[in-house]
């Protein structure tokens, strides 16, 4: 029975990821509960030739398996990276971006993945090991503005996508908690003599504000990183921040904000917040992508000019 379910999962995954049709999301989510393995987590083969250790009881991880989770954004991350580059993944979760980045930068690049939640970190570490990636450095820490410790607030396990919403910000009712170590990016890069960061991704549930405060030295370097950040207006407001705070903080370092359209990165700013949750690419001054264009950068041309 388990072998049959595994084969059917694989068939559904292939159909969903390789065929565009109306209702594909509903189909995958309807079938998923019937096809999940008896034992979770389980090692899964992914369409991009990676292996991931996933808990298919978790809705977010189920979406990852069936190719329904942020696929466009993952393609952007791959397009922005090239062999030999250095990628920082703040809020690595179970490794969706960490693994894709490691595959892209290769053995001569480096990926630094930061994930404080113990259950997520265990899956992340298992997935990195399953792919034999030696270019990935894993850190079970929360990224904030200082070195020390902090309370991590974890939503109840039965909350939707709970594995992706753990945060150092105290806005979840009925959350469990665990104490985790913290680092700042400035301290981390200096203590390890990391020469640069080419792309830094943040998805840490409003703690992006603290992370930016902990990388002020990095942001004053002549070679600044590209920053891909979730901007979650609801979580920022829950934490007492203005919805525009990430835009405003990075504008101080002359970053330009872009949202991802269907076919291009489109220049935007804090006055044009269009959705309660968006992923915004902040480009540093003199980034070579500006050689393509400034107001609208075609996605198809990014690979040719990194």
C-alpha positions as CSV (number, residue, x, y, z in Angstrom):
1,X,0.0,0.0,0.0
2,X,2.8,2.4,0.9
3,X,4.6,1.7,-2.3
4,X,1.4,2.3,-4.3
5,X,0.8,5.6,-2.5
6,X,4.4,6.7,-3.2
7,X,4.0,5.9,-6.9
8,X,0.7,7.8,-7.1
9,X,2.2,10.8,-5.2
10,X,4.9,10.9,-7.8
11,X,2.5,10.7,-10.7
12,X,0.4,13.6,-9.3
13,X,3.5,15.6,-8.6
14,X,4.6,15.2,-12.2
15,X,1.2,16.1,-13.6
16,X,0.9,19.2,-11.4
17,X,4.4,20.5,-12.0
18,X,4.6,19.8,-15.7
19,X,1.0,20.7,-16.8
20,X,-0.8,24.0,-16.5
21,X,-4.5,23.6,-16.2
22,X,-7.4,25.1,-14.3
23,X,-8.0,23.5,-10.9
24,X,-4.5,22.0,-10.6
25,X,-4.1,23.5,-7.1
26,X,-7.4,22.2,-5.9
27,X,-6.7,18.8,-7.4
28,X,-3.3,18.5,-5.6
29,X,-4.7,19.6,-2.3
30,X,-7.7,17.3,-2.6
31,X,-5.6,14.2,-3.3
32,X,-2.7,15.0,-0.9
33,X,-4.4,13.7,2.3
34,X,-5.1,10.4,0.7
35,X,-1.6,10.0,-0.7
36,X,0.5,11.0,2.3
37,X,2.7,8.3,3.8
38,X,1.9,6.6,7.1
39,X,5.3,7.7,8.5
40,X,6.3,11.4,8.3
41,X,8.6,13.0,7.6
42,X,9.7,11.2,4.5
43,X,12.4,11.7,1.9
44,X,10.9,13.0,-1.3
45,X,12.2,13.3,-4.8
46,X,11.6,16.7,-6.2
47,X,11.1,17.7,-9.9
48,X,14.4,19.7,-9.9
49,X,16.4,16.5,-9.1
50,X,16.8,17.5,-5.5
51,X,15.7,15.4,-2.5
52,X,13.9,16.9,0.4
53,X,12.9,15.5,3.8
54,X,9.3,16.7,4.2
55,X,6.5,16.3,6.6
56,X,3.5,15.8,4.3
57,X,1.1,16.4,7.2
58,X,2.1,20.1,7.0
59,X,0.2,22.1,4.4
60,X,3.1,24.3,3.4
61,X,5.5,21.3,3.0
62,X,2.8,19.5,1.0
63,X,2.6,22.5,-1.3
64,X,6.4,22.4,-1.7
65,X,6.2,18.7,-2.7
66,X,3.5,19.3,-5.3
67,X,5.2,22.4,-6.8
68,X,2.6,24.8,-5.6
69,X,4.9,26.9,-3.2
70,X,6.4,30.1,-4.5
71,X,7.7,28.6,-7.7
72,X,8.0,31.9,-9.5
73,X,10.0,33.3,-6.6
74,X,12.3,30.3,-6.6
75,X,12.9,30.8,-10.3
76,X,13.9,34.4,-9.5
77,X,16.4,33.3,-6.9
78,X,17.9,30.8,-9.3
79,X,18.1,33.5,-12.0
80,X,19.9,35.9,-9.6
81,X,22.5,33.4,-8.6
82,X,25.4,32.0,-10.5
83,X,28.2,29.4,-9.8
84,X,30.6,30.7,-7.2
85,X,28.2,33.2,-5.5
86,X,27.4,33.5,-1.8
87,X,23.7,33.2,-0.6
88,X,22.3,33.9,2.8
89,X,18.9,32.3,3.7
90,X,17.4,34.0,6.8
91,X,14.4,31.8,7.8
92,X,15.5,28.8,5.8
93,X,12.5,26.7,7.0
94,X,12.9,23.2,5.6
95,X,15.3,24.2,2.8
96,X,13.2,25.2,-0.2
97,X,15.5,28.1,-1.2
98,X,18.6,26.7,0.5
99,X,18.7,23.6,-1.6
100,X,17.9,25.5,-4.9
101,X,20.6,28.0,-4.1
102,X,23.2,25.3,-3.3
103,X,22.4,23.6,-6.6
104,X,22.8,26.9,-8.5
105,X,26.0,28.2,-6.8
106,X,27.8,24.8,-7.0
107,X,30.8,23.6,-5.0
108,X,32.7,26.8,-5.6
109,X,29.9,28.9,-4.1
110,X,28.5,29.0,-0.5
111,X,25.1,28.9,1.1
112,X,24.5,30.0,4.7
113,X,21.1,28.8,6.1
114,X,19.7,30.2,9.3
115,X,16.7,28.4,10.9
116,X,16.0,28.5,14.7
117,X,13.0,26.1,15.0
118,X,14.2,22.7,16.0
119,X,11.8,20.6,13.9
120,X,12.4,22.7,10.8
121,X,16.2,22.6,11.3
122,X,16.2,18.8,11.6
123,X,14.4,18.5,8.2
124,X,16.7,21.1,6.7
125,X,19.8,19.3,7.8
126,X,18.5,15.9,6.6
127,X,17.8,17.4,3.2
128,X,21.2,19.0,2.9
129,X,22.8,15.6,3.8
130,X,20.6,13.7,1.3
131,X,21.9,15.9,-1.5
132,X,25.5,15.7,-0.3
133,X,25.9,19.5,-0.4
134,X,29.2,20.4,1.1
135,X,28.8,24.1,0.2
136,X,26.0,24.6,2.7
137,X,26.6,25.9,6.3
138,X,23.7,25.4,8.6
139,X,23.1,27.5,11.7
140,X,20.3,26.8,14.2
141,X,20.0,30.5,15.3
142,X,17.6,33.4,14.9
143,X,18.9,36.4,13.1
144,X,18.3,39.6,15.0
145,X,20.3,42.7,15.8
146,X,22.5,41.2,18.4
147,X,24.3,38.1,19.7
148,X,22.6,36.4,22.6
149,X,19.3,34.5,23.1
150,X,15.6,35.1,22.5
151,X,12.3,33.5,22.9
152,X,11.0,31.9,19.7
153,X,7.2,31.9,19.5
154,X,5.8,28.8,17.7
155,X,2.1,28.6,16.7
156,X,0.2,25.5,17.7
157,X,1.0,22.6,15.4
158,X,-2.6,22.4,14.2
159,X,-2.5,26.0,13.0
160,X,-2.3,26.3,9.2
161,X,1.3,26.2,8.0
162,X,2.6,26.5,11.6
163,X,6.0,25.3,10.6
164,X,6.6,28.5,8.5
165,X,5.4,31.0,11.1
166,X,7.6,30.7,14.1
167,X,9.0,34.1,15.0
168,X,10.9,36.0,17.7
169,X,8.0,38.6,17.6
170,X,5.4,38.1,20.2
171,X,2.1,38.3,18.4
172,X,0.7,34.8,18.3
173,X,-1.9,33.8,20.9
174,X,-1.5,30.4,22.4
175,X,2.0,30.0,21.0
176,X,4.5,27.6,22.4
177,X,8.0,28.9,23.1
178,X,11.6,27.9,23.1
179,X,14.7,29.8,23.8
180,X,17.1,30.0,20.9
181,X,20.5,31.7,20.3
182,X,20.7,34.8,18.2
183,X,23.3,36.4,15.9
184,X,23.6,39.5,13.9
185,X,24.7,39.4,10.3
186,X,27.5,41.9,11.0
187,X,28.9,39.8,13.8
188,X,28.6,36.6,11.8
189,X,30.3,37.8,8.6
190,X,33.1,39.6,10.5
191,X,33.9,36.7,12.8
192,X,34.0,34.2,9.9
193,X,35.7,36.6,7.5
194,X,33.0,36.2,4.8
195,X,34.1,38.6,2.0
196,X,30.7,39.4,0.6
197,X,27.1,38.3,0.2
198,X,25.7,38.3,-3.3
199,X,22.0,37.6,-2.4
200,X,20.4,37.7,1.0
201,X,16.8,36.3,1.4
202,X,14.7,37.2,4.5
203,X,11.4,35.6,5.5
204,X,11.3,35.8,9.3
205,X,7.9,37.1,10.2
206,X,8.5,40.8,10.9
207,X,12.0,40.2,12.4
208,X,13.4,41.5,9.2
209,X,13.5,44.9,10.9
210,X,15.8,43.5,13.6
211,X,17.9,41.7,11.0
212,X,18.5,44.9,9.1
213,X,19.5,46.7,12.3
214,X,22.1,44.0,12.8
215,X,23.7,44.4,9.3
216,X,24.4,48.1,9.3
217,X,28.1,47.6,8.6
218,X,27.3,45.2,5.7
219,X,25.0,47.8,4.2
220,X,27.7,50.4,4.2
221,X,30.2,48.3,2.3
222,X,31.1,49.3,-1.2
223,X,29.7,45.9,-2.4
224,X,26.3,45.6,-0.9
225,X,24.1,42.5,-1.2
226,X,20.9,42.2,-3.1
227,X,18.2,41.7,-0.6
228,X,15.0,39.7,-1.3
229,X,12.6,40.2,1.6
230,X,9.1,39.3,2.5
231,X,7.1,42.4,3.3
232,X,4.3,41.2,5.5
233,X,2.3,44.3,6.4
234,X,0.0,42.5,8.9
235,X,3.0,41.0,10.9
236,X,4.9,44.3,10.8
237,X,1.8,46.2,12.2
238,X,1.3,43.4,14.8
239,X,4.9,44.1,15.9
240,X,4.3,47.9,16.2
241,X,6.1,48.8,13.0
242,X,4.9,51.0,10.1
243,X,4.1,49.0,6.9
244,X,6.8,51.0,5.1
245,X,9.6,50.4,7.5
246,X,11.6,47.9,5.4
247,X,11.4,50.2,2.4
248,X,12.4,53.2,4.5
249,X,15.3,51.5,6.2
250,X,16.9,50.3,3.0
251,X,16.3,53.6,1.3
252,X,18.8,55.1,3.8
253,X,21.4,52.9,2.0
254,X,20.2,53.9,-1.4
255,X,18.5,50.7,-2.3
256,X,15.8,50.5,-5.0
257,X,12.8,48.3,-4.5
258,X,11.3,46.0,-7.2
259,X,8.2,43.8,-7.1
260,X,8.0,40.8,-9.3
261,X,5.5,41.1,-12.1
262,X,4.5,38.4,-14.6
263,X,7.4,39.1,-16.9
264,X,9.5,41.7,-15.2
265,X,10.8,43.2,-12.0
266,X,8.9,46.5,-11.7
267,X,10.3,49.4,-9.8
268,X,8.2,50.4,-6.8
269,X,8.4,52.2,-3.5
270,X,6.7,52.4,-0.1
271,X,3.8,54.5,-1.4
272,X,2.8,51.7,-3.8
273,X,2.3,48.8,-1.3
274,X,-0.3,46.8,-3.2
275,X,-0.8,43.7,-1.1
276,X,-0.7,42.7,2.6
277,X,2.1,40.3,1.8
278,X,4.7,40.6,-1.0
279,X,8.2,39.6,-1.7
280,X,10.3,42.6,-2.7
281,X,13.8,42.6,-4.3
282,X,15.9,45.5,-3.1
283,X,18.8,46.3,-5.4
284,X,21.9,48.2,-4.1
285,X,23.1,51.3,-5.9
286,X,25.2,50.6,-9.1
287,X,23.8,47.0,-9.4
288,X,24.6,45.7,-12.8
289,X,21.0,44.8,-13.4
290,X,20.4,48.6,-13.9
291,X,22.4,48.1,-17.1
292,X,19.3,46.4,-18.5
293,X,16.8,49.0,-17.4
294,X,15.7,50.9,-14.3
295,X,11.9,51.0,-14.2
296,X,11.2,47.5,-15.5
297,X,13.8,44.7,-15.7
298,X,12.7,41.8,-17.9
299,X,12.9,38.5,-16.0
300,X,14.2,36.7,-19.1
301,X,17.3,39.0,-19.2
302,X,18.4,38.6,-15.6
303,X,20.3,35.3,-16.2
304,X,22.4,36.9,-18.9
305,X,23.6,39.7,-16.6
306,X,24.0,38.8,-12.9
